[in-house]
Each structure stands twice: as C-alpha cells, then as structure tokens.
C-alpha cells in the first residue's frame, strides 16, 4: 500500500492515473537527457512518424542500429515509447 493510499483513502482510486501523470512531469523536469547528435536526429525522424526501417534508410545505417539508438534514447529520457520520447524531446527543446 502506498503512502497516498494510507493517508488519503478516497484518492486511492485515482492514484494510478495521477501517479502516471506525475511520473511524466517529473521526467520532463528532472531529465538531464544528453542526447548525441545522432540520437537527436533519430528523435526528430521519429517525430515525423517514420519507422525504424525508414529512419535507417534516411541515415544510411542498419535498422538494428536505429533500434539500438532508440533504446539509448528511451533510457536517457526515461520513457517507454516513441511517442513519449518525441513528447519529452519537444518539451526539452530538442525538436
């Protein structure tokens, strides 16, 4: 049981939604994400809706390399999806 469930039982039903939103905001505020130039390029191409294969073609690299960069981006930006990465990159001024 979390602290909020113990202290505020009426709010415990909303805890999942609120903590999810709070986590998103904390990551934006606290993220000191330092992306390489290549990682920034990949996030920009992700924001255009390109797939890993399409990004690989644009940058003349292997799709597996794009996947590797994407994993690194997700870790550095503390996100779990491409959409979150793009959103966070926009919030941090990378895009």
WOVENQUI-V600950 format. One record per helix or strand of 3 or more residues. SS is the DSSP state (H for helix, E for strand). FROM is the first residue (numbers start at 0). LEN is the number of residues. Records with the same first field share a line. If there is no record, write none. Layout:
BEGIN
SS = FROM-LEN ; FROM-LEN
END
This chain:
BEGIN
H = 2-5 ; 8-22 ; 36-11 ; 51-8 ; 62-15 ; 81-10
END
